[in-house]
Amino acid sequence: MTQPQHPDFGYPGQPGQLPAPYPGPVPAPYQPGIPQPYSQPGPPADAGWLRLHLEGSFWSNSLIAPTATLDGYPVTLGSSHGVFQFPVPPGQHRIHLHQSWLRTYGSADLDFVAMPGQVVDVFYKAPMHQFADRGNIGFVPQERPGVGVFVAILLIPVAVAALFFVFALLFAPM
């Protein structure tokens, strides 16, 4: 003789039977519609603006975006080139940028003063190679540092190969 099973506990139901009800709070039914996004607070009315120009292109810059800090706080840059604008409160500020790959290079710092409603343009160019410790930063477009060393790095192997070719032609047995 089998004992009748209580529907809230015991063995699972037989095929075709509904499961026992869940002994907890009932979840809310699905609510159609898109939830409203949370809006970010806008900049203060008396804010100044920092407009950061990362000069170059996809082909002439590193594929990795530089690391930037504004007054010691990290700033997100989505690309290694382009123009980025950030609200800043009025007053004295400091921006620091550097590149990182196998080592940190291209460090540059600039102090600036932002007045209410003023846009401060800052231009940064990272060096052509990671063996240059300093990048160039300023209020006007900058020259790219390390171009001479970069050209030398490219030309030295070509010159050595040409030298071997000349020696092979001069001293080859006839």
Backbone as a printed PyTorch tensor [residue, N CA C, xyz], in Angstrom:
tensor([[[  0.8400,  -1.1650,   0.0000],
         [  0.0000,   0.0000,   0.0000],
         [  0.8870,   1.2300,   0.0000]],

        [[  0.6130,   2.1850,  -0.8580],
         [  1.4290,   3.3930,  -0.9500],
         [  0.7670,   4.5210,  -0.1950]],

        [[  1.6320,   5.3660,   0.3580],
         [  1.1530,   6.5280,   1.0940],
         [  0.8620,   7.6480,   0.0950]],

        [[ -0.2220,   8.3830,   0.2650],
         [ -0.4660,   9.5190,  -0.6360],
         [  0.5880,  10.6000,  -0.3910]],

        [[  1.0420,  11.2260,  -1.4420],
         [  2.0570,  12.2710,  -1.3450],
         [  1.3850,  13.6300,  -1.2650]],

        [[  1.9110,  14.4630,  -0.3510],
         [  1.4340,  15.8430,  -0.2510],
         [  1.9610,  16.5920,  -1.4690]],

        [[  1.2010,  17.4960,  -2.0770],
         [  1.6530,  18.1520,  -3.3060],
         [  2.8360,  19.0930,  -3.0980]],

        [[  3.1360,  19.5660,  -1.8500],
         [  4.2150,  20.5340,  -1.6530],
         [  5.5630,  19.8790,  -1.4040]],

        [[  5.6120,  18.5850,  -1.1770],
         [  6.8920,  17.9300,  -0.9480],
         [  6.7760,  16.4700,  -1.3210]],

        [[  7.8900,  15.7970,  -1.3210],
         [  7.8750,  14.3930,  -1.6800],
         [  8.5070,  14.1880,  -3.0330]],

        [[  8.1310,  13.1180,  -3.6880],
         [  8.6970,  12.7740,  -4.9790],
         [  8.1810,  13.7280,  -6.0540]],

        [[  8.9640,  13.8650,  -7.1330],
         [  8.4620,  14.6930,  -8.2250],
         [  7.1800,  14.1030,  -8.7960]],

        [[  6.4040,  14.9550,  -9.3880],
         [  5.1170,  14.5240,  -9.9360],
         [  5.2840,  13.5690, -11.0980]],

        [[  4.2460,  12.9510, -11.4310],
         [  4.2280,  12.0290, -12.5550],
         [  4.1710,  12.8330, -13.8530]],

        [[  4.5610,  12.2250, -14.9510],
         [  4.4740,  12.9400, -16.2260],
         [  3.0590,  13.4280, -16.4680]],

        [[  2.9740,  14.6720, -16.9180],
         [  1.6800,  15.2650, -17.1930],
         [  1.1310,  16.0580, -16.0260]],

        [[  1.7450,  15.9460, -14.8200],
         [  1.2760,  16.7120, -13.6670],
         [  2.0420,  18.0260, -13.5820]],

        [[  1.4170,  19.0450, -13.0780],
         [  2.0760,  20.3260, -12.8470],
         [  2.9640,  20.2100, -11.6210]],

        [[  4.1080,  20.9260, -11.5960],
         [  4.9590,  20.8690, -10.4160],
         [  4.2880,  21.5680,  -9.2430]],

        [[  4.7890,  21.2490,  -8.0630],
         [  4.2650,  21.8700,  -6.8520],
         [  4.5790,  23.3570,  -6.8820]],

        [[  3.7420,  24.1920,  -6.2910],
         [  4.0020,  25.6340,  -6.2980],
         [  5.2760,  25.9590,  -5.5310]],

        [[  5.9550,  27.0180,  -5.9880],
         [  7.1950,  27.4640,  -5.3500],
         [  6.8490,  28.1050,  -4.0160]],

        [[  7.5280,  27.6960,  -2.9040],
         [  7.1510,  28.2180,  -1.5880],
         [  7.7830,  29.5660,  -1.2750]],

        [[  7.8570,  30.4730,  -2.2010],
         [  8.4490,  31.7810,  -1.9520],
         [  7.5710,  32.8600,  -2.5340]],

        [[  8.0930,  34.0960,  -2.5560],
         [  7.3020,  35.1840,  -3.1280],
         [  7.1210,  34.9810,  -4.6290]],

        [[  6.0080,  35.3960,  -5.1010],
         [  5.6800,  35.2570,  -6.5160],
         [  6.3840,  36.3740,  -7.2820]],

        [[  7.1430,  36.0430,  -8.3550],
         [  7.8080,  37.1030,  -9.1100],
         [  6.7940,  37.9870,  -9.8210]],

        [[  7.1910,  39.2330, -10.0280],
         [  6.3130,  40.1900, -10.7010],
         [  6.1350,  39.7710, -12.1550]],

        [[  4.9760,  40.0100, -12.7080],
         [  4.7790,  39.6640, -14.1190],
         [  5.6290,  40.5710, -15.0070]],

        [[  5.8780,  40.1210, -16.2200],
         [  6.6690,  40.8800, -17.1790],
         [  5.9990,  42.2160, -17.4610]],

        [[  6.7940,  43.2710, -17.3910],
         [  6.2990,  44.6150, -17.6770],
         [  6.8290,  45.0300, -19.0450]],

        [[  5.9830,  45.1870, -20.0410],
         [  6.4810,  45.5750, -21.3590],
         [  6.9720,  47.0190, -21.3470]],

        [[  7.8270,  47.3170, -22.2920],
         [  8.3420,  48.6740, -22.4250],
         [  9.8300,  48.7050, -22.1170]],

        [[ 10.4640,  49.7700, -22.5090],
         [ 11.8970,  49.9340, -22.2980],
         [ 12.0950,  50.7480, -21.0300]],

        [[ 12.9580,  50.2840, -20.1240],
         [ 13.1880,  51.0770, -18.9220],
         [ 13.8670,  52.4020, -19.2720]],

        [[ 13.5490,  53.4240, -18.5240],
         [ 14.1370,  54.7320, -18.7530],
         [ 15.6070,  54.7110, -18.3340]],

        [[ 16.5010,  55.2250, -19.1760],
         [ 17.9170,  55.2310, -18.8040],
         [ 18.1690,  56.2570, -17.7060]],

        [[ 19.1810,  55.9630, -16.9240],
         [ 19.5900,  56.9190, -15.9040],
         [ 20.4080,  58.0010, -16.5850]],

        [[ 20.0630,  59.2350, -16.3720],
         [ 20.7970,  60.3100, -17.0230],
         [ 21.9420,  60.7640, -16.1280]],

        [[ 23.0380,  61.1090, -16.7690],
         [ 24.1880,  61.6370, -16.0460],
         [ 23.9480,  63.1150, -15.7830]],

        [[ 24.3720,  63.5880, -14.6230],
         [ 24.2140,  65.0220, -14.3880],
         [ 25.0850,  65.8060, -15.3670]],

        [[ 24.5840,  66.8900, -15.8470],
         [ 25.3220,  67.7190, -16.7840],
         [ 26.4030,  68.5170, -16.0820]],

        [[ 27.2520,  69.1720, -16.8470],
         [ 28.3000,  69.9790, -16.2280],
         [ 27.6910,  71.2020, -15.5560]],

        [[ 28.3730,  71.7290, -14.5500],
         [ 27.8680,  72.9490, -13.9110],
         [ 27.7780,  74.0960, -14.9210]],

        [[ 26.9090,  75.0360, -14.6410],
         [ 26.6890,  76.1560, -15.5640],
         [ 27.9450,  77.0010, -15.7390]],

        [[ 28.7830,  77.0750, -14.7050],
         [ 29.9820,  77.9090, -14.7960],
         [ 31.2200,  77.0980, -15.1710]],

        [[ 31.0470,  75.9180, -15.7660],
         [ 32.1800,  75.0500, -16.0970],
         [ 32.9660,  75.5990, -17.2740]],

        [[ 34.2610,  75.3250, -17.2540],
         [ 35.1100,  75.5270, -18.4110],
         [ 35.2300,  74.1950, -19.1320]],

        [[ 35.9220,  74.1920, -20.2480],
         [ 36.0540,  72.9630, -21.0230],
         [ 37.5030,  72.7460, -21.4070]],

        [[ 37.9460,  71.5030, -21.3170],
         [ 39.2460,  71.0950, -21.8340],
         [ 38.9870,  70.3520, -23.1360]],

        [[ 39.5590,  70.8420, -24.2220],
         [ 39.4540,  70.1680, -25.5180],
         [ 40.8320,  69.5940, -25.8240]],

        [[ 40.9470,  68.2740, -25.7290],
         [ 42.2210,  67.5790, -25.9060],
         [ 42.3200,  67.0410, -27.3290]],

        [[ 43.3560,  67.4760, -28.0440],
         [ 43.6010,  67.0370, -29.4180],
         [ 44.7240,  66.0000, -29.3950]],

        [[ 44.4060,  64.7620, -29.7230],
         [ 45.4300,  63.7300, -29.8910],
         [ 45.7120,  63.6710, -31.3790]],

        [[ 46.8460,  64.2450, -31.7650],
         [ 47.1260,  64.4360, -33.1790],
         [ 47.7000,  63.1800, -33.8100]],

        [[ 47.3710,  62.9820, -35.0600],
         [ 47.8620,  61.8420, -35.8140],
         [ 46.7070,  61.0990, -36.4340]],

        [[ 46.9820,  59.8610, -36.8110],
         [ 45.9560,  59.0210, -37.4090],
         [ 46.1600,  57.5940, -36.9340]],

        [[ 45.3030,  56.7180, -37.4070],
         [ 45.4090,  55.3020, -37.0590],
         [ 46.7740,  54.7470, -37.4600]],

        [[ 47.3130,  55.2120, -38.5880],
         [ 48.5640,  54.6670, -39.1090],
         [ 49.7930,  55.2790, -38.4630]],

        [[ 49.7190,  56.5210, -37.9820],
         [ 50.9110,  57.1680, -37.4350],
         [ 50.9800,  57.1140, -35.9160]],

        [[ 49.9250,  56.6940, -35.2620],
         [ 49.9270,  56.6090, -33.8010],
         [ 49.9710,  55.1600, -33.3630]],

        [[ 50.1380,  55.0000, -32.0730],
         [ 50.0370,  53.6770, -31.4770],
         [ 48.5990,  53.1970, -31.5970]],

        [[ 48.4060,  51.9030, -31.6250],
         [ 47.0520,  51.3650, -31.6560],
         [ 46.4020,  51.4400, -30.2820]],

        [[ 47.2030,  51.7200, -29.2640],
         [ 46.7120,  51.7960, -27.8920],
         [ 46.5240,  53.2660, -27.5270]],

        [[ 45.3660,  53.6010, -26.9920],
         [ 45.0880,  54.9860, -26.5940],
         [ 45.9940,  55.3740, -25.4300]],

        [[ 46.4340,  56.6290, -25.3800],
         [ 47.2600,  57.0480, -24.2520],
         [ 46.4630,  57.0440, -22.9490]],

        [[ 47.1960,  56.9750, -21.8610],
         [ 46.5990,  57.0770, -20.5350],
         [ 46.6150,  58.5450, -20.1490]],

        [[ 45.4770,  59.0610, -19.7080],
         [ 45.3700,  60.4750, -19.3470],
         [ 44.8240,  60.6040, -17.9380]],

        [[ 45.3680,  61.5720, -17.1970],
         [ 44.8190,  61.9270, -15.8930],
         [ 44.6270,  63.4330, -15.8630]],

        [[ 43.5050,  63.8500, -15.3180],
         [ 43.1810,  65.2620, -15.1660],
         [ 43.0680,  65.5280, -13.6760]],

        [[ 43.9650,  66.3360, -13.1530],
         [ 44.0400,  66.6180, -11.7150],
         [ 44.1800,  65.3310, -10.9070]],

        [[ 44.9020,  64.3510, -11.4560],
         [ 45.1470,  63.0980, -10.7540],
         [ 44.0750,  62.0460, -10.9290]],

        [[ 42.9740,  62.3680, -11.5990],
         [ 41.8890,  61.4110, -11.8150],
         [ 41.9550,  60.8840, -13.2420]],

        [[ 41.7630,  59.5690, -13.4380],
         [ 41.8410,  59.0250, -14.7990],
         [ 40.7290,  59.5560, -15.6990]],

        [[ 41.0810,  59.7830, -16.9370],
         [ 40.1540,  60.2640, -17.9560],
         [ 40.1240,  59.2110, -19.0630]],

        [[ 38.9490,  58.8630, -19.5320],
         [ 38.8110,  57.8300, -20.5570],
         [ 38.9650,  58.4320, -21.9480]],

        [[ 39.9160,  57.8830, -22.6870],
         [ 40.1080,  58.2530, -24.0870],
         [ 39.8190,  57.0100, -24.9130]],

        [[ 38.9150,  57.1090, -25.8490],
         [ 38.4990,  55.9330, -26.5950],
         [ 39.3610,  55.6100, -27.7920]],

        [[ 40.3370,  56.4460, -28.1060],
         [ 41.1090,  56.2510, -29.3240],
         [ 42.4870,  56.8680, -29.1440]],

        [[ 43.4180,  56.4790, -30.0120],
         [ 44.7580,  57.0530, -29.9460],
         [ 44.8530,  58.3550, -30.7350]],

        [[ 43.7720,  58.7650, -31.3660],
         [ 43.7600,  60.0280, -32.1000],
         [ 42.3420,  60.5910, -32.0860]],

        [[ 42.2450,  61.8910, -32.2840],
         [ 40.9330,  62.5350, -32.2940],
         [ 40.8720,  63.6850, -31.3080]],

        [[ 39.6750,  64.2380, -31.1420],
         [ 39.4440,  65.3680, -30.2420],
         [ 38.4740,  64.9130, -29.1610]],

        [[ 38.8390,  65.1770, -27.9070],
         [ 38.0300,  64.7920, -26.7570],
         [ 37.7820,  66.0350, -25.9130]],

        [[ 36.5680,  66.1990, -25.4260],
         [ 36.2050,  67.3960, -24.6670],
         [ 35.6870,  66.9820, -23.2950]],

        [[ 36.1840,  67.6670, -22.2440],
         [ 35.8200,  67.3590, -20.8680],
         [ 35.4480,  68.6390, -20.1320]],

        [[ 34.3710,  68.6240, -19.3420],
         [ 34.0650,  69.7960, -18.5110],
         [ 35.0180,  69.8480, -17.3230]],

        [[ 35.4480,  71.0420, -16.9700],
         [ 36.3150,  71.2390, -15.8060],
         [ 35.7890,  72.4240, -15.0060]],

        [[ 35.8840,  72.3650, -13.6840],
         [ 35.4750,  73.5270, -12.8980],
         [ 36.4650,  74.6710, -13.1160]],

        [[ 36.0310,  75.9010, -12.9170],
         [ 36.9510,  77.0290, -13.0880],
         [ 38.1340,  76.9000, -12.1370]],

        [[ 39.3130,  77.2760, -12.6240],
         [ 40.5020,  77.2560, -11.7840],
         [ 41.6860,  76.5870, -12.4510]],

        [[ 42.7120,  76.3360, -11.6290],
         [ 43.9750,  75.7360, -12.0690],
         [ 43.8180,  74.2190, -12.2010]],

        [[ 44.3440,  73.6610, -13.2870],
         [ 44.2570,  72.2210, -13.5290],
         [ 45.5720,  71.7160, -14.0930]],

        [[ 45.7590,  70.3910, -14.0180],
         [ 46.9510,  69.7400, -14.5730],
         [ 46.5100,  68.4860, -15.3200]],

        [[ 46.9820,  68.3610, -16.5570],
         [ 46.7210,  67.1480, -17.3290],
         [ 48.0410,  66.4230, -17.5610]],

        [[ 47.9910,  65.1020, -17.4180],
         [ 49.1630,  64.2510, -17.6450],
         [ 48.7670,  63.1740, -18.6470]],

        [[ 49.6180,  62.9510, -19.6320],
         [ 49.3920,  61.8920, -20.6170],
         [ 50.6620,  61.0700, -20.7690]],

        [[ 50.5060,  59.7910, -21.0410],
         [ 51.6310,  58.9290, -21.3970],
         [ 51.1170,  57.7250, -22.1720]],

        [[ 52.0110,  57.1050, -22.8950],
         [ 51.7200,  55.8890, -23.6460],
         [ 52.2880,  54.7060, -22.8670]],

        [[ 51.7030,  53.5440, -23.0500],
         [ 52.2270,  52.3230, -22.4350],
         [ 52.1310,  51.1950, -23.4430]],

        [[ 53.2350,  50.4970, -23.6020],
         [ 53.2020,  49.2620, -24.3670],
         [ 54.0690,  48.2820, -23.6080]],

        [[ 55.3410,  48.1390, -23.9380],
         [ 56.2260,  47.3200, -23.1230],
         [ 56.7550,  48.1170, -21.9400]],

        [[ 56.7160,  49.4070, -22.0520],
         [ 57.1380,  50.3110, -20.9810],
         [ 56.3420,  51.6000, -21.1060]],

        [[ 56.4440,  52.4370, -20.0890],
         [ 55.7720,  53.7350, -20.1260],
         [ 56.6860,  54.7240, -20.8460]],

        [[ 56.1400,  55.4330, -21.8190],
         [ 56.9180,  56.4010, -22.5860],
         [ 56.0000,  57.5380, -23.0220]],

        [[ 56.5950,  58.5980, -23.5320],
         [ 55.8120,  59.7220, -24.0410],
         [ 55.1230,  60.5350, -22.9700]],

        [[ 55.6840,  60.5690, -21.7560],
         [ 55.0620,  61.3220, -20.6650],
         [ 55.0830,  62.8160, -20.9600]],

        [[ 53.9910,  63.4740, -20.6300],
         [ 53.8920,  64.9200, -20.8150],
         [ 52.8810,  65.4740, -19.8180]],

        [[ 53.2040,  66.6240, -19.2300],
         [ 52.3340,  67.2940, -18.2640],
         [ 52.1280,  68.7340, -18.7030]],

        [[ 50.9480,  69.2620, -18.4080],
         [ 50.6570,  70.6550, -18.7270],
         [ 49.7130,  71.2190, -17.6830]],

        [[ 50.0580,  72.3860, -17.1460],
         [ 49.1770,  73.1170, -16.2340],
         [ 48.4150,  74.1550, -17.0460]],

        [[ 47.1290,  74.3200, -16.7300],
         [ 46.3280,  75.3200, -17.4290],
         [ 45.2730,  75.8690, -16.4790]],

        [[ 44.7620,  77.0390, -16.8200],
         [ 43.7000,  77.6830, -16.0500],
         [ 42.4660,  77.7410, -16.9420]],

        [[ 41.3410,  77.2840, -16.4020],
         [ 40.0720,  77.3270, -17.1330],
         [ 39.1540,  78.3340, -16.4580]],

        [[ 38.6190,  79.2430, -17.2260],
         [ 37.6460,  80.2210, -16.7360],
         [ 36.2380,  79.7310, -17.0800]],

        [[ 35.2000,  80.2440, -16.4160],
         [ 33.8340,  79.8070, -16.7270],
         [ 33.4950,  80.0290, -18.2050]],

        [[ 33.0350,  78.9780, -18.8640],
         [ 32.6520,  79.0590, -20.2680],
         [ 33.8010,  79.0200, -21.2510]],

        [[ 35.0360,  79.0390, -20.7810],
         [ 36.2040,  79.0490, -21.6620],
         [ 36.5260,  77.6270, -22.1350]],

        [[ 36.9550,  77.5110, -23.3810],
         [ 37.4280,  76.2400, -23.9240],
         [ 38.9460,  76.3340, -24.0550]],

        [[ 39.6570,  75.4420, -23.3710],
         [ 41.1200,  75.4070, -23.4180],
         [ 41.5280,  74.2750, -24.3550]],

        [[ 42.1890,  74.6340, -25.4530],
         [ 42.6700,  73.6330, -26.4070],
         [ 44.0570,  73.1690, -25.9980]],

        [[ 44.2320,  71.8480, -25.8820],
         [ 45.5170,  71.2430, -25.5360],
         [ 45.8410,  70.2160, -26.6140]],

        [[ 47.0790,  70.2710, -27.1260],
         [ 47.5250,  69.3800, -28.1950],
         [ 48.6100,  68.4570, -27.6580]],

        [[ 48.4750,  67.1460, -27.9140],
         [ 49.4610,  66.1550, -27.4660],
         [ 49.8710,  65.2910, -28.6430]],

        [[ 51.1820,  65.0870, -28.7600],
         [ 51.7110,  64.1420, -29.7460],
         [ 52.6550,  63.1960, -29.0290]],

        [[ 52.3640,  61.9140, -29.1690],
         [ 53.2210,  60.8800, -28.5990],
         [ 54.4390,  60.6990, -29.5000]],

        [[ 55.5400,  60.1850, -28.9460],
         [ 56.7210,  59.9630, -29.7850],
         [ 56.4990,  58.8440, -30.8020]],

        [[ 57.3530,  58.8240, -31.8260],
         [ 57.2450,  57.8220, -32.8890],
         [ 57.6530,  56.4270, -32.4310]],

        [[ 58.3780,  56.3280, -31.3340],
         [ 58.8560,  55.0320, -30.8540],
         [ 58.8410,  55.0540, -29.3330]],

        [[ 58.9550,  53.8890, -28.7280],
         [ 58.8420,  53.8100, -27.2800],
         [ 60.1620,  54.0530, -26.5540]],

        [[ 61.2120,  54.4240, -27.2640],
         [ 62.4820,  54.7080, -26.6060],
         [ 62.6120,  56.1830, -26.2450]],

        [[ 61.6160,  56.9860, -26.5740],
         [ 61.5960,  58.4020, -26.1940],
         [ 60.7570,  58.5440, -24.9330]],

        [[ 61.3380,  59.1260, -23.9180],
         [ 60.6310,  59.2330, -22.6430],
         [ 59.5910,  60.3470, -22.6320]],

        [[ 59.7870,  61.3950, -23.4300],
         [ 58.9020,  62.5530, -23.3690],
         [ 58.0460,  62.6700, -24.6280]],

        [[ 56.7790,  63.0180, -24.4210],
         [ 55.8910,  63.3920, -25.5110],
         [ 55.8160,  64.9100, -25.5540]],

        [[ 55.2020,  65.4690, -26.5590],
         [ 55.0490,  66.9210, -26.6610],
         [ 53.6040,  67.3050, -26.3770]],

        [[ 53.4450,  68.3290, -25.5300],
         [ 52.1180,  68.8230, -25.1720],
         [ 52.1850,  70.3390, -25.1020]],

        [[ 51.1120,  71.0030, -25.5000],
         [ 51.0840,  72.4560, -25.4450],
         [ 49.7440,  72.9930, -25.9160]],

        [[ 49.6780,  74.3190, -25.9940],
         [ 48.4420,  74.9960, -26.3900],
         [ 48.3420,  75.2060, -27.9010]],

        [[ 49.3910,  74.8460, -28.6370],
         [ 49.4050,  74.9360, -30.1000],
         [ 49.7570,  73.5520, -30.6430]],

        [[ 49.4610,  73.2730, -31.9160],
         [ 49.8320,  71.9670, -32.4750],
         [ 51.3240,  71.6810, -32.2840]],

        [[ 51.6420,  70.4270, -31.9900],
         [ 52.9890,  70.0230, -31.6080],
         [ 53.6670,  69.2040, -32.7070]],

        [[ 54.9960,  69.1840, -32.6550],
         [ 55.7910,  68.3130, -33.5180],
         [ 55.8990,  66.9460, -32.8510]],

        [[ 55.9780,  65.8980, -33.6440],
         [ 56.1130,  64.5470, -33.0940],
         [ 57.5740,  64.3030, -32.7140]],

        [[ 57.8470,  63.9880, -31.4440],
         [ 59.2300,  63.7230, -31.0450],
         [ 59.6940,  62.3470, -31.5250]],

        [[ 61.0070,  62.2170, -31.6900],
         [ 61.5940,  60.9260, -32.0110],
         [ 61.5570,  60.5270, -33.4660]],

        [[ 61.2600,  61.4590, -34.3680],
         [ 61.1760,  61.1020, -35.7850],
         [ 62.5590,  60.7310, -36.3190]],

        [[ 63.5950,  61.4730, -35.9250],
         [ 64.9560,  61.1880, -36.3960],
         [ 65.4260,  59.8010, -35.9910]],

        [[ 65.2010,  59.4290, -34.7470],
         [ 65.5990,  58.0980, -34.2720],
         [ 64.7880,  57.0260, -34.9920]],

        [[ 63.5080,  57.2840, -35.2190],
         [ 62.6590,  56.3170, -35.9150],
         [ 63.1550,  56.0840, -37.3390]],

        [[ 63.5130,  57.1590, -38.0360],
         [ 64.0350,  57.0300, -39.4010],
         [ 65.3590,  56.2710, -39.3760]],

        [[ 66.2110,  56.5600, -38.3720],
         [ 67.4840,  55.8440, -38.2550],
         [ 67.2550,  54.3570, -38.0070]],

        [[ 66.2870,  54.0300, -37.1670],
         [ 65.9800,  52.6180, -36.8980],
         [ 65.5500,  51.9140, -38.1830]],

        [[ 64.8300,  52.6160, -39.0370],
         [ 64.4000,  52.0160, -40.3040],
         [ 65.5280,  51.9530, -41.3350]],

        [[ 66.4110,  52.9710, -41.3660],
         [ 67.4370,  53.0420, -42.4020],
         [ 68.6620,  52.1890, -42.1070]],

        [[ 68.9840,  51.9390, -40.8490],
         [ 70.1880,  51.1640, -40.5200],
         [ 70.1260,  49.7610, -41.1230]],

        [[ 69.0430,  49.0040, -40.9770],
         [ 69.0180,  47.6810, -41.6310],
         [ 69.1100,  47.7650, -43.1600]],

        [[ 68.5050,  48.7830, -43.7490],
         [ 68.5820,  48.9500, -45.2050],
         [ 70.0250,  49.2420, -45.6130]],

        [[ 70.7200,  50.0960, -44.8590],
         [ 72.1120,  50.4270, -45.1670],
         [ 73.0140,  49.2030, -45.0090]],

        [[ 72.8010,  48.4120, -43.9730],
         [ 73.6130,  47.2020, -43.7750],
         [ 73.3710,  46.2160, -44.9130]],

        [[ 72.1290,  46.0310, -45.3190],
         [ 71.8270,  45.1260, -46.4310],
         [ 72.4640,  45.6280, -47.7240]],

        [[ 72.4160,  46.9310, -47.9770],
         [ 73.0380,  47.4980, -49.1780],
         [ 74.5510,  47.3110, -49.1350]],

        [[ 75.1540,  47.4680, -47.9600],
         [ 76.5980,  47.2880, -47.8050],
         [ 76.9920,  45.8380, -48.1090]],

        [[ 76.2300,  44.8840, -47.6030],
         [ 76.5060,  43.4780, -47.9150],
         [ 76.3710,  43.2160, -49.4140]],

        [[ 75.3920,  43.8080, -50.0450],
         [ 75.1890,  43.6290, -51.4800],
         [ 76.3790,  44.1830, -52.2610]],

        [[ 76.8570,  45.3740, -51.8770],
         [ 78.0010,  45.9850, -52.5620],
         [ 79.2410,  45.1240, -52.3730]],

        [[ 79.4970,  44.6580, -51.1350],
         [ 80.6630,  43.8010, -50.8930],
         [ 80.5490,  42.4910, -51.6680]],

        [[ 79.3420,  41.9530, -51.7710],
         [ 79.1600,  40.7130, -52.5280],
         [ 79.4700,  40.9330, -54.0060]],

        [[ 79.1060,  42.0850, -54.5510],
         [ 79.4020,  42.3770, -55.9580],
         [ 80.8920,  42.6270, -56.1800]],

        [[ 81.5360,  43.3330, -55.2280],
         [ 82.9490,  43.6750, -55.3940],
         [ 83.8620,  42.4690, -55.2230]],

        [[ 83.5440,  41.6210, -54.2660],
         [ 84.4570,  40.5350, -53.9340],
         [ 83.9630,  39.1650, -54.3900]],

        [[ 83.0000,  39.1280, -55.2590],
         [ 82.5120,  37.8510, -55.7770],
         [ 83.5110,  37.3070, -56.7910]],

        [[ 83.7480,  35.9910, -56.7810],
         [ 84.6570,  35.4280, -57.7930],
         [ 84.0420,  35.5360, -59.1910]],

        [[ 84.8800,  35.8350, -60.1380],
         [ 84.4200,  36.0120, -61.5130],
         [ 84.3890,  34.7210, -62.2290]]])
